[in-house]
C-alpha cells in the first residue's frame, strides 16, 4: 500500500476442558438429608479457537480494522466479528 501500512494477524489455539462433568450434588445446611443433583450444559472436551484480523493505517491519521473470532468443536460453533474506524492526530 503506497500511502499506509496493512497489518495482518492470525491465531489458532486448542482448548481442552479437563473437567467435563457438569453435575453437582448440593445440600442445604439447615436440611442435611435433602440433597439433589443439578446438571449443567454439556461442554465439548476439545475445541479450536481462531482469530483473523486486518488493519489498514493511512498516513493521514485514519485507520480501519476488521476482526473475526471463532470457536469450533463437535458440540458448538461460535462466530464473532467486529470492525473499527479510528482517527488519531
N, CA, C and O atoms as CSV, one atom per row, in Angstrom:
chain,resi,resn,atom,element,x,y,z
A,1,UNK,N,N,0.850,-1.175,0.000
A,1,UNK,CA,C,0.000,0.000,0.000
A,1,UNK,C,C,0.893,1.235,0.000
A,1,UNK,O,O,1.800,1.342,0.825
A,2,UNK,N,N,0.652,2.147,-0.896
A,2,UNK,CA,C,1.562,3.258,-1.102
A,2,UNK,C,C,1.444,4.341,-0.023
A,2,UNK,O,O,2.461,4.926,0.349
A,3,UNK,N,N,0.253,4.628,0.489
A,3,UNK,CA,C,0.060,5.707,1.463
A,3,UNK,C,C,-0.183,5.206,2.871
A,3,UNK,O,O,-0.743,5.943,3.683
A,4,UNK,N,N,0.208,3.998,3.194
A,4,UNK,CA,C,-0.038,3.492,4.536
A,4,UNK,C,C,0.518,2.096,4.735
A,4,UNK,O,O,1.356,1.619,3.970
A,5,UNK,N,N,0.029,1.458,5.780
A,5,UNK,CA,C,0.510,0.135,6.189
A,5,UNK,C,C,-0.680,-0.794,6.373
A,5,UNK,O,O,-1.708,-0.400,6.924
A,6,UNK,N,N,-0.535,-2.020,5.911
A,6,UNK,CA,C,-1.533,-3.067,6.149
A,6,UNK,C,C,-0.909,-4.093,7.086
A,6,UNK,O,O,0.187,-4.592,6.829
A,7,UNK,N,N,-1.610,-4.407,8.173
A,7,UNK,CA,C,-1.136,-5.396,9.138
A,7,UNK,C,C,-2.132,-6.544,9.210
A,7,UNK,O,O,-3.322,-6.326,9.436
A,8,UNK,N,N,-1.646,-7.766,9.017
A,8,UNK,CA,C,-2.471,-8.969,9.112
A,8,UNK,C,C,-2.049,-9.764,10.336
A,8,UNK,O,O,-0.858,-9.923,10.605
A,9,UNK,N,N,-3.039,-10.265,11.079
A,9,UNK,CA,C,-2.757,-11.065,12.276
A,9,UNK,C,C,-3.619,-12.320,12.250
A,9,UNK,O,O,-4.723,-12.318,11.706
A,10,UNK,N,N,-3.103,-13.387,12.842
A,10,UNK,CA,C,-3.864,-14.625,12.929
A,10,UNK,C,C,-3.485,-15.400,14.176
A,10,UNK,O,O,-2.376,-15.264,14.694
A,11,UNK,N,N,-4.416,-16.213,14.654
A,11,UNK,CA,C,-4.168,-17.030,15.841
A,11,UNK,C,C,-4.960,-18.317,15.694
A,11,UNK,O,O,-6.102,-18.307,15.233
A,12,UNK,N,N,-4.351,-19.414,16.085
A,12,UNK,CA,C,-5.012,-20.707,16.117
A,12,UNK,C,C,-4.616,-21.371,17.422
A,12,UNK,O,O,-3.428,-21.499,17.720
A,13,UNK,N,N,-5.609,-21.798,18.209
A,13,UNK,CA,C,-5.329,-22.392,19.516
A,13,UNK,C,C,-6.239,-23.588,19.749
A,13,UNK,O,O,-7.267,-23.747,19.092
A,14,UNK,N,N,-5.846,-24.406,20.682
A,14,UNK,CA,C,-6.618,-25.579,21.072
A,14,UNK,C,C,-6.998,-25.412,22.543
A,14,UNK,O,O,-6.147,-25.093,23.372
A,15,UNK,N,N,-8.268,-25.625,22.865
A,15,UNK,CA,C,-8.748,-25.539,24.248
A,15,UNK,C,C,-9.217,-26.921,24.683
A,15,UNK,O,O,-9.960,-27.588,23.963
A,16,UNK,N,N,-8.780,-27.346,25.859
A,16,UNK,CA,C,-9.159,-28.652,26.400
A,16,UNK,C,C,-9.799,-28.449,27.765
A,16,UNK,O,O,-9.242,-27.759,28.619
A,17,UNK,N,N,-10.962,-29.045,27.972
A,17,UNK,CA,C,-11.662,-28.980,29.252
A,17,UNK,C,C,-11.261,-30.207,30.065
A,17,UNK,O,O,-11.594,-31.334,29.696
A,18,UNK,N,N,-10.553,-29.992,31.162
A,18,UNK,CA,C,-10.060,-31.096,31.978
A,18,UNK,C,C,-11.122,-31.681,32.898
A,18,UNK,O,O,-10.925,-32.766,33.446
A,19,UNK,N,N,-12.254,-30.984,33.082
A,19,UNK,CA,C,-13.316,-31.480,33.958
A,19,UNK,C,C,-14.650,-31.364,33.223
A,19,UNK,O,O,-15.384,-30.400,33.441
A,20,UNK,N,N,-14.981,-32.327,32.354
A,20,UNK,CA,C,-16.225,-32.223,31.582
A,20,UNK,C,C,-17.485,-32.574,32.370
A,20,UNK,O,O,-18.588,-32.431,31.844
A,21,UNK,N,N,-17.352,-33.028,33.608
A,21,UNK,CA,C,-18.517,-33.375,34.426
A,21,UNK,C,C,-19.231,-32.096,34.853
A,21,UNK,O,O,-18.647,-31.272,35.557
A,22,UNK,N,N,-20.468,-31.921,34.443
A,22,UNK,CA,C,-21.226,-30.700,34.723
A,22,UNK,C,C,-22.342,-30.926,35.735
A,22,UNK,O,O,-23.334,-30.197,35.729
A,23,UNK,N,N,-22.198,-31.921,36.601
A,23,UNK,CA,C,-23.235,-32.152,37.611
A,23,UNK,C,C,-22.647,-31.942,39.003
A,23,UNK,O,O,-21.493,-32.278,39.270
A,24,UNK,N,N,-23.473,-31.377,39.880
A,24,UNK,CA,C,-23.094,-31.192,41.281
A,24,UNK,C,C,-24.234,-31.693,42.157
A,24,UNK,O,O,-25.379,-31.772,41.713
A,25,UNK,N,N,-23.913,-32.031,43.406
A,25,UNK,CA,C,-24.926,-32.511,44.355
A,25,UNK,C,C,-24.921,-31.600,45.578
A,25,UNK,O,O,-24.274,-31.925,46.574
A,26,UNK,N,N,-25.627,-30.464,45.530
A,26,UNK,CA,C,-25.660,-29.552,46.671
A,26,UNK,C,C,-26.577,-30.062,47.782
A,26,UNK,O,O,-27.473,-30.872,47.545
A,27,UNK,N,N,-26.336,-29.576,48.981
A,27,UNK,CA,C,-27.143,-29.919,50.155
A,27,UNK,C,C,-27.410,-28.642,50.940
A,27,UNK,O,O,-26.521,-27.804,51.097
A,28,UNK,N,N,-28.644,-28.495,51.434
A,28,UNK,CA,C,-28.968,-27.353,52.286
A,28,UNK,C,C,-28.422,-27.601,53.684
A,28,UNK,O,O,-28.573,-28.697,54.223
A,29,UNK,N,N,-27.790,-26.596,54.275
A,29,UNK,CA,C,-27.202,-26.741,55.596
A,29,UNK,C,C,-28.283,-26.938,56.660
A,29,UNK,O,O,-28.069,-27.682,57.616
A,30,UNK,N,N,-29.427,-26.293,56.514
A,30,UNK,CA,C,-30.494,-26.421,57.506
A,30,UNK,C,C,-31.317,-27.697,57.316
A,30,UNK,O,O,-32.105,-28.048,58.195
A,31,UNK,N,N,-31.155,-28.394,56.197
A,31,UNK,CA,C,-31.888,-29.628,55.912
A,31,UNK,C,C,-30.889,-30.646,55.348
A,31,UNK,O,O,-30.868,-30.877,54.139
A,32,UNK,N,N,-30.053,-31.266,56.215
A,32,UNK,CA,C,-28.924,-32.070,55.760
A,32,UNK,C,C,-29.293,-33.294,54.919
A,32,UNK,O,O,-28.476,-33.706,54.095
A,33,UNK,N,N,-30.431,-33.876,55.070
A,33,UNK,CA,C,-30.767,-35.096,54.342
A,33,UNK,C,C,-31.376,-34.856,52.976
A,33,UNK,O,O,-31.667,-35.818,52.265
A,34,UNK,N,N,-31.578,-33.616,52.584
A,34,UNK,CA,C,-32.278,-33.321,51.329
A,34,UNK,C,C,-31.299,-32.837,50.264
A,34,UNK,O,O,-31.279,-31.652,49.932
A,35,UNK,N,N,-30.496,-33.738,49.732
A,35,UNK,CA,C,-29.586,-33.356,48.650
A,35,UNK,C,C,-30.257,-33.607,47.300
A,35,UNK,O,O,-31.192,-34.402,47.205
A,36,UNK,N,N,-29.793,-32.949,46.291
A,36,UNK,CA,C,-30.352,-33.097,44.951
A,36,UNK,C,C,-29.227,-32.891,43.942
A,36,UNK,O,O,-28.153,-32.407,44.299
A,37,UNK,N,N,-29.466,-33.249,42.705
A,37,UNK,CA,C,-28.446,-33.158,41.656
A,37,UNK,C,C,-28.839,-32.065,40.663
A,37,UNK,O,O,-29.992,-31.971,40.244
A,38,UNK,N,N,-27.866,-31.249,40.299
A,38,UNK,CA,C,-28.056,-30.207,39.293
A,38,UNK,C,C,-27.109,-30.513,38.133
A,38,UNK,O,O,-25.900,-30.636,38.326
A,39,UNK,N,N,-27.669,-30.635,36.927
A,39,UNK,CA,C,-26.864,-30.906,35.733
A,39,UNK,C,C,-26.711,-29.634,34.913
A,39,UNK,O,O,-27.695,-28.960,34.612
A,40,UNK,N,N,-25.479,-29.310,34.555
A,40,UNK,CA,C,-25.206,-28.142,33.722
A,40,UNK,C,C,-25.173,-28.507,32.251
A,40,UNK,O,O,-25.303,-29.675,31.886
A,41,UNK,N,N,-25.001,-27.519,31.426
A,41,UNK,CA,C,-24.936,-27.730,29.976
A,41,UNK,C,C,-23.657,-28.468,29.606
A,41,UNK,O,O,-22.590,-28.200,30.160
A,42,UNK,N,N,-23.772,-29.392,28.672
A,42,UNK,CA,C,-22.610,-30.154,28.223
A,42,UNK,C,C,-21.655,-29.254,27.448
A,42,UNK,O,O,-22.071,-28.432,26.631
A,43,UNK,N,N,-20.384,-29.428,27.720
A,43,UNK,CA,C,-19.366,-28.653,27.034
A,43,UNK,C,C,-18.433,-29.610,26.302
A,43,UNK,O,O,-18.198,-30.728,26.761
A,44,UNK,N,N,-17.913,-29.180,25.186
A,44,UNK,CA,C,-17.013,-30.023,24.399
A,44,UNK,C,C,-15.686,-30.187,25.131
A,44,UNK,O,O,-15.162,-29.218,25.680
A,45,UNK,N,N,-15.136,-31.397,25.148
A,45,UNK,CA,C,-13.843,-31.580,25.807
A,45,UNK,C,C,-12.692,-30.925,25.036
A,45,UNK,O,O,-11.690,-30.542,25.640
A,46,UNK,N,N,-12.820,-30.792,23.720
A,46,UNK,CA,C,-11.778,-30.176,22.899
A,46,UNK,C,C,-12.416,-29.219,21.897
A,46,UNK,O,O,-13.460,-29.519,21.318
A,47,UNK,N,N,-11.782,-28.070,21.698
A,47,UNK,CA,C,-12.287,-27.121,20.712
A,47,UNK,C,C,-11.127,-26.330,20.115
A,47,UNK,O,O,-10.063,-26.200,20.720
A,48,UNK,N,N,-11.356,-25.815,18.932
A,48,UNK,CA,C,-10.364,-24.986,18.238
A,48,UNK,C,C,-10.791,-23.526,18.331
A,48,UNK,O,O,-11.956,-23.199,18.104
A,49,UNK,N,N,-9.852,-22.654,18.664
A,49,UNK,CA,C,-10.091,-21.215,18.768
A,49,UNK,C,C,-9.323,-20.524,17.646
A,49,UNK,O,O,-8.131,-20.771,17.460
A,50,UNK,N,N,-9.999,-19.667,16.906
A,50,UNK,CA,C,-9.356,-18.991,15.779
A,50,UNK,C,C,-9.600,-17.486,15.838
A,50,UNK,O,O,-10.642,-17.029,16.308
A,51,UNK,N,N,-8.635,-16.739,15.360
A,51,UNK,CA,C,-8.762,-15.292,15.210
A,51,UNK,C,C,-8.034,-14.877,13.937
A,51,UNK,O,O,-6.922,-15.333,13.669
A,52,UNK,N,N,-8.662,-14.020,13.169
A,52,UNK,CA,C,-8.029,-13.440,11.984
A,52,UNK,C,C,-8.403,-11.965,11.939
A,52,UNK,O,O,-9.569,-11.612,12.112
A,53,UNK,N,N,-7.413,-11.102,11.708
A,53,UNK,CA,C,-7.708,-9.674,11.661
A,53,UNK,C,C,-6.825,-8.976,10.634
A,53,UNK,O,O,-5.746,-9.451,10.279
A,54,UNK,N,N,-7.317,-7.848,10.175
A,54,UNK,CA,C,-6.583,-6.998,9.241
A,54,UNK,C,C,-6.782,-5.548,9.660
A,54,UNK,O,O,-7.878,-5.146,10.049
A,55,UNK,N,N,-5.711,-4.773,9.574
A,55,UNK,CA,C,-5.782,-3.349,9.921
A,55,UNK,C,C,-5.088,-2.539,8.832
A,55,UNK,O,O,-3.976,-2.862,8.414
A,56,UNK,N,N,-5.753,-1.495,8.385
A,56,UNK,CA,C,-5.210,-0.574,7.392
A,56,UNK,C,C,-4.946,0.751,8.086
A,56,UNK,O,O,-5.858,1.327,8.680
A,57,UNK,N,N,-3.716,1.245,8.022
A,57,UNK,CA,C,-3.352,2.536,8.610
A,57,UNK,C,C,-2.840,3.439,7.494
A,57,UNK,O,O,-1.863,3.116,6.819
A,58,UNK,N,N,-3.513,4.579,7.308
A,58,UNK,CA,C,-3.100,5.530,6.289
A,58,UNK,C,C,-2.243,6.617,6.917
A,58,UNK,O,O,-2.318,6.853,8.123
A,59,UNK,N,N,-1.440,7.271,6.115
A,59,UNK,CA,C,-0.526,8.296,6.628
A,59,UNK,C,C,-1.241,9.564,7.075
A,59,UNK,O,O,-0.635,10.387,7.761
A,60,UNK,N,N,-2.508,9.753,6.713
A,60,UNK,CA,C,-3.244,10.954,7.125
A,60,UNK,C,C,-3.893,10.808,8.505
A,60,UNK,O,O,-4.626,11.704,8.924
A,61,UNK,N,N,-3.644,9.696,9.229
A,61,UNK,CA,C,-4.165,9.522,10.582
A,61,UNK,C,C,-5.361,8.603,10.694
A,61,UNK,O,O,-5.729,8.213,11.802
A,62,UNK,N,N,-5.974,8.247,9.590
A,62,UNK,CA,C,-7.131,7.349,9.617
A,62,UNK,C,C,-6.674,5.900,9.605
A,62,UNK,O,O,-5.638,5.569,9.028
A,63,UNK,N,N,-7.460,5.035,10.253
A,63,UNK,CA,C,-7.205,3.598,10.199
A,63,UNK,C,C,-8.535,2.855,10.273
A,63,UNK,O,O,-9.518,3.358,10.817
A,64,UNK,N,N,-8.542,1.659,9.718
A,64,UNK,CA,C,-9.722,0.790,9.749
A,64,UNK,C,C,-9.249,-0.624,10.071
A,64,UNK,O,O,-8.193,-1.059,9.612
A,65,UNK,N,N,-10.044,-1.331,10.865
A,65,UNK,CA,C,-9.677,-2.689,11.269
A,65,UNK,C,C,-10.906,-3.588,11.233
A,65,UNK,O,O,-12.030,-3.140,11.459
A,66,UNK,N,N,-10.671,-4.862,10.946
A,66,UNK,CA,C,-11.725,-5.877,10.959
A,66,UNK,C,C,-11.166,-7.133,11.618
A,66,UNK,O,O,-10.023,-7.519,11.369
A,67,UNK,N,N,-11.988,-7.774,12.469
A,67,UNK,CA,C,-11.558,-8.963,13.205
A,67,UNK,C,C,-12.641,-10.023,13.145
A,67,UNK,O,O,-13.829,-9.716,13.245
A,68,UNK,N,N,-12.226,-11.275,12.981
A,68,UNK,CA,C,-13.114,-12.437,13.034
A,68,UNK,C,C,-12.582,-13.370,14.108
A,68,UNK,O,O,-11.386,-13.655,14.156
A,69,UNK,N,N,-13.485,-13.851,14.978
A,69,UNK,CA,C,-13.124,-14.830,16.001
A,69,UNK,C,C,-14.094,-15.990,15.934
A,69,UNK,O,O,-15.287,-15.792,15.702
A,70,UNK,N,N,-13.594,-17.201,16.134
A,70,UNK,CA,C,-14.450,-18.377,16.081
A,70,UNK,C,C,-14.011,-19.438,17.069
A,70,UNK,O,O,-12.832,-19.548,17.406
A,71,UNK,N,N,-14.979,-20.218,17.529
A,71,UNK,CA,C,-14.722,-21.376,18.389
A,71,UNK,C,C,-15.481,-22.545,17.781
A,71,UNK,O,O,-16.688,-22.463,17.555
A,72,UNK,N,N,-14.769,-23.630,17.520
A,72,UNK,CA,C,-15.352,-24.760,16.812
A,72,UNK,C,C,-15.077,-26.056,17.560
A,72,UNK,O,O,-13.947,-26.324,17.967
A,73,UNK,N,N,-16.127,-26.863,17.738
A,73,UNK,CA,C,-15.995,-28.183,18.355
A,73,UNK,C,C,-17.087,-29.074,17.786
A,73,UNK,O,O,-17.864,-28.657,16.927
A,74,UNK,N,N,-17.134,-30.311,18.279
A,74,UNK,CA,C,-18.183,-31.217,17.804
A,74,UNK,C,C,-19.534,-30.906,18.437
A,74,UNK,O,O,-20.549,-31.448,17.999
A,75,UNK,N,N,-19.575,-30.047,19.457
A,75,UNK,CA,C,-20.818,-29.696,20.151
A,75,UNK,C,C,-21.290,-28.285,19.783
A,75,UNK,O,O,-22.488,-28.062,19.612
A,76,UNK,N,N,-20.368,-27.343,19.660
A,76,UNK,CA,C,-20.746,-25.944,19.446
A,76,UNK,C,C,-19.947,-25.320,18.306
A,76,UNK,O,O,-18.859,-25.780,17.957
A,77,UNK,N,N,-20.517,-24.266,17.739
A,77,UNK,CA,C,-19.820,-23.402,16.799
A,77,UNK,C,C,-20.184,-21.969,17.150
A,77,UNK,O,O,-21.363,-21.623,17.225
A,78,UNK,N,N,-19.188,-21.148,17.363
A,78,UNK,CA,C,-19.410,-19.763,17.743
A,78,UNK,C,C,-18.629,-18.860,16.793
A,78,UNK,O,O,-17.453,-19.103,16.519
A,79,UNK,N,N,-19.294,-17.812,16.293
A,79,UNK,CA,C,-18.677,-16.861,15.379
A,79,UNK,C,C,-18.855,-15.452,15.939
A,79,UNK,O,O,-19.903,-15.127,16.497
A,80,UNK,N,N,-17.839,-14.629,15.790
A,80,UNK,CA,C,-17.947,-13.232,16.208
A,80,UNK,C,C,-17.097,-12.378,15.270
A,80,UNK,O,O,-16.081,-12.832,14.744
A,81,UNK,N,N,-17.522,-11.158,15.075
A,81,UNK,CA,C,-16.764,-10.242,14.241
A,81,UNK,C,C,-16.928,-8.822,14.732
A,81,UNK,O,O,-17.933,-8.479,15.355
A,82,UNK,N,N,-15.940,-8.004,14.450
A,82,UNK,CA,C,-16.041,-6.593,14.819
A,82,UNK,C,C,-15.219,-5.765,13.847
A,82,UNK,O,O,-14.283,-6.254,13.215
A,83,UNK,N,N,-15.585,-4.527,13.749
A,83,UNK,CA,C,-14.884,-3.595,12.889
A,83,UNK,C,C,-14.697,-2.272,13.605
A,83,UNK,O,O,-15.466,-1.932,14.504
A,84,UNK,N,N,-13.678,-1.526,13.208
A,84,UNK,CA,C,-13.409,-0.240,13.854
A,84,UNK,C,C,-12.830,0.729,12.831
A,84,UNK,O,O,-12.082,0.346,11.931
A,85,UNK,N,N,-13.198,1.992,12.995
A,85,UNK,CA,C,-12.617,3.088,12.224
A,85,UNK,C,C,-12.100,4.096,13.238
A,85,UNK,O,O,-12.795,4.438,14.195
A,86,UNK,N,N,-10.869,4.572,13.023
A,86,UNK,CA,C,-10.249,5.441,14.018
A,86,UNK,C,C,-9.495,6.573,13.323
A,86,UNK,O,O,-8.962,6.420,12.224
A,87,UNK,N,N,-9.475,7.708,14.006
A,87,UNK,CA,C,-8.673,8.836,13.544
A,87,UNK,C,C,-7.796,9.293,14.699
A,87,UNK,O,O,-8.298,9.554,15.792
A,88,UNK,N,N,-6.504,9.391,14.472
A,88,UNK,CA,C,-5.557,9.847,15.500
A,88,UNK,C,C,-4.794,11.052,14.962
A,88,UNK,O,O,-4.402,11.087,13.796
A,89,UNK,N,N,-4.593,12.035,15.829
A,89,UNK,CA,C,-3.869,13.224,15.399
A,89,UNK,C,C,-2.729,13.516,16.332
A,89,UNK,O,O,-1.999,14.487,16.130
